[in-house]
Amino acid sequence: AMHYRLISLLALLWQSAAENNLVGSLPWELERLKYLEFLHLPRNNITATIPDRLDFQNLQHLDLKSNQISGTLPTEIGLSQNLRYLNLGSNLLGGSIPTEIGRLTRLEFLSLGFNSFSARVPSQLGYLELAKTIDLSFNQLEGHVPSAVAGLEALQVLRLQRNSLVGNLDADFCSRSFVSFTSDCLSTASSSITCSCCDTCCDEEVCCGTMGCRSAR
């Protein structure tokens, strides 16, 4: 059903079907929609993987949050260089965040939260100079947060909580201000985050965000 609803309009510029009970995979034929600028399909029941053949050179808005998309984020995501909004949160995606995401230099909003991304946070996020929001929360990321992320002058919201990130963020991140900055700075683990400027701290148990966490200040 989704194939016919999306693929029949080959000159489509704008497609929204939020909370529309769409079921199935993302067909590779989507690549025929060369002029697609807006694809908004959150809170459906879309499964399978993101096709690695997609090349949306005109796409500006991609929202697939709250589905059941699995697999990895293809390196081809870097081909969609007109993207300004990318939300893949609350899915079943895993593997590493591809370094090619740094090619999305027009991106203003990035959410990869509530997935199973692992390995390190790519330093190439530092190329996203227009990014206002970056959400990497509730994954399995590890290692240090690249200092290049702190240099993003437009960045207002940074969510890093519920990962296995380590290090002291004060030197790189606390010389600037954020509207919202959340990390695991209440964790009692031997390797954890130190952040004196985070407005919200989380621990390794229950306390995080709006669930009763005390402020880091």
MONOR-V104655 format. One record per helix or strand of 2 or more residues. SS is the DSSP state (alpha for helix, beta for strand). FROM is the first residue (numbers start at 1). TO is the last residue. If there is no record, write none. Layout:
SS_FROM_TO ; SS_FROM_TO
//
This chain:
alpha_2_7 ; beta_14_16 ; beta_23_24 ; alpha_28_32 ; beta_38_40 ; beta_45_46 ; beta_61_63 ; beta_70_72 ; alpha_75_79 ; beta_85_87 ; beta_92_96 ; alpha_99_103 ; beta_109_111 ; beta_116_118 ; alpha_123_127 ; beta_133_135 ; beta_142_144 ; alpha_147_150 ; beta_157_159 ; beta_164_168 ; alpha_170_173 ; beta_180_183 ; beta_193_194 ; beta_200_201
//
